[in-house]
């Protein structure tokens, strides 16, 4: 909060200083531009706008939009009504207003004495569209954004077809790394499969404004996919670039454009958006023993609707589809072996199935300890972990120091090299940063461990590791619409019971 107290007066004083001559032309004193907050009061007096505008100037990010409107109104006082003139007034006020007031010696006309300006219908529409786009972009970037759930990794807590509002203010909104981008799309232009929606002419450093709180354990968090820094335009993030390289070799992935497309790099803010539940916080030691998560040696409470994959054995009979629908069992079915089914179940659904007369046995899938899954982080034989038995693993914390050796480097080399931007080389199990041998490293950021509630059908931190602080986007707050893609419009398409419910 102290940052905001310092930053906001500075941000609104610097561009207002350059209005010194504009204030004088309007009959005020030039020095009035130098006094934070008071200069905005004088500004509103000059353009004769109501004082409730001042109240809106208090709210972070909304105030940016209001200040733009004030600059447009000031430009009108100097008879600048053309679209390009008002554009310059908003984008480069520190150049434009000194130019028109000193170089062109424009006189200021009081708002009450201005003749009415007649806009064409086209101009009215253009102004309305620009107004809407700028307002929506500010809200979407800094306050709240709508997301949809595309996969079942969070079932049954969040369903495929849920539309969410995600608060950017919860953890503090980020400054976009690539501000020059097509509005309302993420990384690819509409009607194209691989054309970038952003320009990298300007790339801003990572900065996060103060938020309403911090990431807490069990929050449903939206974040930029950490392993999505490099992608194949053919597969996008559906199959990780690193998985493709492991399967086919780097040479083929980069040269075989027919099968893999182009290989591109994406800035942090243009990486795919994922939503998972935060399970591990910075500084925690996480371990999974037979599907149960332990933090710092203690068993944690599981999400209420957590799911696992089960084998269900019957006496050879089928299970009535109406029963499956009633129990909200949507994933799985017959295996091809008579009397054997595989379903993804919550504890409640599992217990209800077990009571059916035709069901003889239910077994959970569980990879035993020591069975190495090569796709599981850190993909190193020193750590023969799998999705059900994993760790212990320490989660990096800002300011904490770890020893670097052949045992720890597989765990933290991507953090050091990719997320924190160091030139890390490893020779004979020893680490060199910028050519200098090092045996310790102090982390610059906090990191988190994210997992889906659908534990056996979730590509999460168990596969690609830590989520850096600068990849955090926001907190899922509530569901504003929910559509079942498997049902027709007038037969249960809209899940009315989920609309305007909080995300838990």
C-alpha positions in Angstrom: 0.0 0.0 0.0 2.9 2.3 0.7 4.0 1.9 -2.9 0.6 3.2 -4.1 0.8 6.2 -1.8 4.1 7.1 -3.4 3.5 6.0 -7.0 0.0 7.4 -7.7 0.9 11.1 -6.9 4.0 10.8 -9.0 2.2 9.2 -11.9 -0.4 11.9 -12.0 2.0 14.8 -11.3 4.5 14.0 -14.0 2.2 14.2 -17.0 0.4 17.2 -15.4 3.6 19.2 -15.1 3.7 19.4 -18.8 0.3 21.1 -18.8 2.0 24.2 -17.2 1.4 26.4 -20.2 -2.1 24.9 -20.8 -3.1 25.8 -17.2 -1.8 29.3 -17.8 -3.8 29.6 -21.1 -6.9 28.6 -19.1 -6.4 31.4 -16.6 -4.7 29.4 -13.8 -1.2 29.5 -12.4 1.4 27.2 -13.9 2.8 26.1 -10.6 -0.6 24.5 -9.7 0.4 21.6 -11.9 3.2 20.7 -9.4 1.0 19.9 -6.4 -0.2 16.3 -6.3 -4.0 15.8 -6.1 -4.6 19.6 -6.0 -3.5 19.8 -9.6 -6.3 17.3 -10.5 -8.8 19.4 -8.7 -7.7 22.5 -10.7 -7.7 20.4 -13.9 -11.4 19.5 -13.3 -12.2 23.2 -12.7 -10.6 24.1 -16.0 -12.6 21.6 -18.0 -15.7 22.2 -15.8 -16.5 18.6 -15.0 -18.3 17.6 -11.8 -16.3 16.8 -8.7 -17.6 13.2 -8.6 -15.0 12.7 -11.3 -12.4 13.3 -8.6 -13.8 10.4 -6.6 -13.2 8.1 -9.6 -9.6 9.3 -9.8 -9.0 7.7 -6.4 -9.6 4.2 -7.7 -6.5 2.5 -9.1 -6.6 1.8 -12.8 -10.1 3.4 -13.3 -8.2 6.6 -12.6 -6.1 6.1 -15.7 -9.2 6.0 -17.9 -10.6 9.1 -16.2 -7.4 11.0 -16.8 -7.5 10.1 -20.5 -11.0 11.6 -20.6 -9.8 14.7 -18.9 -7.0 15.1 -21.5 -9.5 14.8 -24.3 -11.7 17.5 -22.7 -8.7 19.8 -22.3 -7.8 19.3 -26.0 -11.3 20.4 -26.9 -10.6 23.6 -25.1 -7.9 24.3 -27.7 -10.3 23.5 -30.5 -8.8 20.0 -31.1 -11.7 17.8 -32.1 -10.1 15.6 -34.8 -9.5 12.0 -33.8 -5.8 12.1 -34.4 -5.5 15.3 -32.4 -7.3 13.8 -29.4 -5.2 10.6 -29.8 -2.0 12.6 -29.5 -3.4 14.5 -26.5 -3.9 11.1 -24.7 -0.8 9.3 -25.8 1.8 12.0 -25.7 0.3 14.9 -23.6 3.8 15.9 -22.4 4.7 16.7 -26.1 1.3 17.7 -27.6 0.1 20.3 -25.1 3.4 22.2 -24.8 3.5 22.2 -28.7 0.0 23.6 -29.2 0.2 26.2 -26.4 3.8 27.4 -27.1 4.6 26.6 -30.7 1.1 27.2 -32.2 0.1 29.7 -29.5 -3.4 28.2 -29.3 -5.9 30.1 -27.1 -8.1 28.3 -24.6 -11.9 28.5 -25.0 -13.9 28.1 -21.8 -16.3 25.1 -22.0 -19.3 27.4 -21.5 -18.3 29.6 -24.4 -17.5 26.9 -27.0 -19.8 26.6 -30.0 -21.4 23.2 -30.3 -19.4 20.7 -32.3 -21.4 18.5 -34.7 -19.9 15.0 -35.1 -20.7 12.8 -38.0 -22.5 9.5 -37.4 -19.3 7.7 -38.3 -17.3 9.7 -35.8 -19.9 9.0 -33.1 -19.5 5.3 -33.7 -15.7 5.5 -33.8 -15.7 7.4 -30.5 -18.1 5.0 -28.9 -16.0 2.0 -30.0 -12.8 3.5 -28.8 -14.3 4.4 -25.5 -15.6 0.9 -25.0 -12.4 -0.8 -26.1 -10.2 1.4 -23.8 -12.5 1.0 -20.8 -12.8 -2.8 -21.3 -9.1 -3.2 -21.8 -8.3 -1.4 -18.6 -10.8 -3.4 -16.6 -9.7 -6.7 -18.3 -6.0 -5.9 -17.7 -6.0 -4.6 -14.2 -9.3 -5.4 -12.4 -11.3 -8.4 -13.6 -11.3 -10.7 -16.6 -13.6 -13.5 -17.8 -12.2 -17.0 -18.3 -13.7 -20.3 -19.4 -12.9 -23.8 -18.2 -11.8 -25.8 -21.3 -10.6 -29.1 -19.7 -11.7 -31.4 -16.8 -8.6 -31.0 -14.7 -10.6 -29.2 -11.9 -13.7 -31.4 -12.1 -15.9 -31.6 -10.1 -15.0 -28.3 -8.4 -15.0 -26.5 -11.7 -16.7 -28.0 -14.8 -15.9 -27.8 -18.4 -18.1 -25.0 -19.7 -18.0 -22.9 -16.5 -17.4 -19.2 -17.2 -15.5 -17.4 -14.5 -14.7 -14.0 -13.4 -11.1 -13.8 -12.2 -9.9 -11.0 -9.9 -6.7 -9.3 -11.0 -6.9 -7.2 -7.8 -6.8 -10.2 -5.5 -3.0 -10.7 -5.7 -2.2 -7.4 -7.5 -2.5 -6.8 -11.2 0.5 -7.2 -13.4 1.8 -4.7 -15.9 1.5 -6.4 -19.4 4.9 -7.5 -20.7 3.6 -6.8 -24.3 1.4 -3.8 -24.2 1.1 -3.6 -28.0 -1.5 -6.3 -28.7 -4.8 -6.8 -30.4 -7.6 -6.2 -27.9 -9.6 -9.0 -26.2 -7.5 -11.9 -27.5 -4.7 -13.7 -25.8 -1.8 -14.8 -28.0 -3.3 -15.7 -31.5 -5.3 -13.5 -33.8 -8.9 -14.5 -34.5 -9.5 -16.7 -37.6 -5.8 -17.7 -37.7 -4.0 -20.7 -36.2 -0.6 -19.2 -35.5 -0.5 -15.5 -36.2 0.7 -13.6 -33.1 -1.8 -11.1 -31.6 1.0 -9.0 -30.1 4.1 -7.1 -31.0 7.4 -7.3 -29.2 8.6 -3.8 -30.2 8.0 -2.8 -26.6 8.5 -5.3 -23.8 8.0 -4.1 -20.3 9.8 -5.6 -17.2 7.9 -7.6 -14.7 6.0 -5.4 -12.2 3.0 -6.2 -10.0 0.9 -3.6 -8.3 0.0 -4.2 -4.6 -3.1 -6.4 -4.3 -5.8 -7.1 -1.8 -4.0 -10.2 -0.5 -1.6 -13.0 -1.1 -2.0 -16.4 -2.7 -3.3 -18.7 0.0 -3.3 -22.5 0.1 -6.3 -24.0 -1.7 -7.0 -20.8 -3.7 -8.2 -21.5 -7.3 -5.5 -19.6 -9.2 -5.2 -18.6 -12.8 -1.6 -18.4 -14.0 0.4 -18.4 -17.2 1.6 -21.9 -18.1 5.3 -22.0 -17.1 6.3 -24.6 -19.7 4.5 -22.6 -22.4 7.5 -20.3 -23.0 8.3 -22.2 -26.2 5.6 -23.8 -28.3 5.0 -25.6 -31.6 2.4 -23.7 -33.6 1.1 -27.0 -34.8 0.4 -28.3 -31.3 0.3 -25.1 -29.3 0.2 -26.0 -25.6 -1.9 -29.1 -26.1 1.5 -31.0 -26.2 4.4 -29.4 -24.5 7.3 -28.4 -26.7 9.6 -30.1 -24.2 7.6 -33.3 -24.5 7.9 -33.1 -28.3 11.7 -32.7 -28.1 12.0 -35.6 -25.7 9.9 -37.8 -28.1 11.3 -36.7 -31.5 14.5 -34.9 -30.8 15.2 -31.2 -31.0 16.6 -31.3 -34.6 13.4 -32.8 -36.1 11.0 -30.6 -34.0 12.8 -27.5 -35.3 13.2 -28.6 -38.9 10.0 -30.6 -39.6 7.6 -27.6 -40.2 5.0 -29.8 -41.8 4.4 -31.8 -38.7 5.4 -29.3 -36.0 4.9 -25.9 -37.6 7.1 -23.0 -36.4 8.7 -23.1 -33.0 8.1 -19.8 -31.2 8.8 -18.1 -27.9 6.1 -16.4 -25.9 6.5 -13.7 -23.3 5.1 -14.5 -19.9 1.8 -12.6 -20.3 1.1 -14.4 -23.6 1.6 -17.9 -22.4 -1.5 -20.2 -22.1 -3.8 -19.5 -19.1 -4.2 -22.5 -16.7 -6.3 -22.8 -13.6 -5.4 -25.1 -10.7 -5.6 -25.1 -7.0 -2.6 -23.8 -5.0 -1.4 -26.7 -2.8 2.2 -25.6 -1.9 3.4 -22.2 -0.9 6.9 -20.7 -1.0 9.1 -22.4 1.5 6.9 -25.4 1.9 8.2 -29.0 1.7 5.7 -31.1 -0.3 5.3 -34.8 -0.5 2.6 -37.1 -2.0 2.3 -40.6 -0.4 -0.3 -42.9 -2.0 -2.2 -39.9 -3.5 -2.3 -38.0 -0.2 -0.5 -34.7 -0.1 1.6 -33.8 2.9 3.0 -30.3 3.6 5.9 -29.9 6.0 5.3 -33.5 7.1 1.6 -33.0 7.9 -1.4 -34.4 6.0 -3.4 -31.6 4.4 -7.2 -31.4 3.9 -8.2 -32.6 0.5 -10.5 -30.5 -1.8 -14.1 -31.5 -1.2 -14.7 -32.7 -4.7 -11.3 -34.2 -5.4 -11.3 -37.1 -7.9 -9.2 -40.2 -8.7 -9.4 -42.9 -11.4 -10.9 -46.2 -10.3 -11.5 -49.7 -11.7 -15.0 -50.8 -11.0 -15.8 -54.6 -11.3 -19.4 -55.8 -11.6 -20.9 -59.3 -11.8 -20.9 -58.8 -15.6 -23.8 -56.5 -15.7 -23.8 -53.0 -17.1 -24.3 -49.9 -14.9 -27.5 -48.0 -15.7 -26.5 -44.7 -17.4 -29.2 -42.9 -15.4 -27.4 -43.9 -12.2 -24.2 -42.5 -13.6 -25.9 -39.3 -14.6 -27.5 -39.0 -11.1 -24.1 -39.5 -9.5 -22.6 -36.9 -11.9 -20.1 -39.5 -13.2 -19.0 -38.1 -16.6 -15.6 -39.6 -17.3 -14.9 -43.2 -18.1 -16.7 -46.3 -19.2 -16.2 -50.0 -20.2 -12.6 -51.2 -20.6 -13.4 -54.0 -23.0 -13.0 -56.7 -20.3 -16.5 -58.1 -19.3 -17.6 -56.6 -16.0 -14.7 -54.1 -15.8 -15.2 -50.3 -16.0 -12.9 -47.4 -15.4 -14.4 -44.2 -13.9 -13.1 -41.0 -12.5 -14.9 -40.6 -9.1 -15.2 -38.4 -6.1 -15.4 -40.1 -2.7 -19.1 -39.7 -2.7 -19.6 -41.2 -6.1 -17.3 -44.1 -5.3 -19.2 -44.9 -2.1 -22.5 -44.7 -3.9 -21.4 -47.1 -6.7 -20.0 -49.5 -4.1 -23.6 -49.9 -2.7 -25.0 -51.1 -6.1 -25.9 -54.8 -6.0 -24.1 -55.4 -9.3 -20.8 -53.9 -8.2 -18.4 -56.4 -6.6 -15.2 -54.4 -6.1 -13.7 -51.0 -6.6 -10.0 -50.4 -6.8 -8.2 -47.0 -7.0 -5.4 -46.5 -9.5 -2.2 -45.9 -7.5 1.3 -45.9 -8.9 3.5 -47.5 -6.2 6.4 -45.7 -4.6 9.6 -46.1 -6.6 7.9 -46.7 -9.9 9.5 -43.9 -12.0 7.3 -42.0 -14.5 9.7 -40.2 -16.8 7.1 -37.5 -17.5 7.0 -36.5 -13.8 9.1 -33.5 -12.6 12.1 -33.3 -12.6 12.3 -36.0 -15.2 15.5 -37.3 -13.6 16.4 -40.9 -12.6 17.7 -39.6 -9.3 14.1 -38.9 -8.4 12.0 -42.0 -9.3 8.7 -40.2 -8.6 5.2 -40.6 -10.1 1.8 -38.8 -9.9 0.8 -40.8 -6.7 4.1 -40.9 -4.8 6.1 -37.8 -5.2 8.8 -35.9 -3.2 9.7 -34.7 -0.7 10.4 -31.4 -2.6 11.2 -28.0 -1.2 9.4 -25.1 -2.9 11.7 -22.1 -3.5 11.0 -18.9 -1.6 12.3 -15.4 -2.3 15.5 -14.6 -0.4 16.1 -18.3 0.6 19.4 -19.9 -0.4 19.9 -23.5 -1.6 23.1 -25.4 -2.1 23.8 -26.3 -5.7 25.1 -29.8 -6.4 24.3 -32.8 -8.5 21.4 -33.6 -6.3 19.7 -30.2 -6.2 20.5 -28.9 -9.8 17.9 -31.1 -11.5 15.2 -29.6 -9.2 16.1 -25.9 -9.5 18.1 -25.5 -12.8 15.0 -24.3 -14.8 14.2 -21.8 -12.0 17.7 -20.4 -12.1 18.1 -20.4 -15.8 14.7 -19.7 -17.3 12.5 -18.0 -14.7 15.2 -15.9 -13.1 17.3 -15.3 -16.2 20.7 -16.5 -15.3 23.3 -17.9 -17.7 23.6 -21.3 -15.9 26.0 -23.9 -17.2 26.5 -27.4 -15.6 29.8 -29.2 -16.0 30.5 -32.5 -14.2 27.7 -31.8 -11.8 29.0 -28.4 -10.9 27.2 -25.1 -11.5 28.6 -22.0 -13.3 26.6 -18.8 -13.5 28.0 -16.2 -15.9 31.1 -18.4 -16.1 31.8 -18.3 -12.4 31.6 -21.5 -10.2 28.9 -21.3 -7.6 27.8 -23.7 -4.9 24.8 -21.8 -3.6 21.9 -19.8 -5.1 19.5 -17.2 -3.6 16.1 -17.1 -5.2 14.7 -13.8 -6.5 11.1 -14.8 -6.6 8.5 -16.8 -4.7 7.2 -20.0 -6.3 4.0 -22.1 -5.9 2.8 -25.7 -6.4 -0.4 -26.0 -8.3 -2.5 -29.2 -8.7 -5.9 -30.0 -10.3 -8.7 -31.5 -8.2 -9.1 -34.2 -10.8 -5.8 -35.7 -9.7 -5.5 -38.4 -12.3 -6.4 -36.2 -15.2 -4.5 -33.0 -14.6 -1.4 -31.7 -16.2 -0.1 -29.7 -13.2 3.0 -29.0 -11.2 3.8 -32.8 -10.9 4.6 -32.7 -14.6 6.3 -29.3 -15.1 7.3 -28.0 -11.7 7.0 -24.7 -10.0 4.9 -21.7 -10.8 6.8 -18.4 -10.5 5.3 -15.4 -8.8 5.4 -13.4 -12.1 3.2 -16.0 -13.8 0.3 -15.6 -11.4 -2.6 -13.9 -13.1 -5.4 -13.8 -10.6 -7.9 -15.6 -8.3 -11.1 -17.3 -9.6 -13.9 -15.6 -7.7 -17.3 -16.7 -9.1 -19.1 -18.5 -11.9 -21.3 -16.2 -14.0 -22.4 -18.8 -16.6 -22.2 -22.5 -17.0 -23.0 -24.5 -20.1 -23.1 -28.3 -20.6 -21.6 -28.9 -24.1 -23.2 -32.4 -24.2 -26.8 -31.2 -23.8 -29.1 -29.2 -26.2 -30.1 -25.7 -25.5 -33.6 -26.3 -24.0 -32.7 -29.6 -22.3 -30.3 -28.7 -19.5 -27.7 -26.8 -21.6 -27.5 -24.1 -18.9 -26.5 -25.3 -15.5 -28.7 -22.8 -13.6 -27.6 -24.1 -10.2 -24.0 -23.0 -10.9 -24.7 -19.4 -12.1 -23.4 -16.7 -9.7 -21.9 -19.2 -7.3 -18.6 -18.6 -5.6 -15.5 -20.7 -6.6 -14.4 -22.8 -3.6 
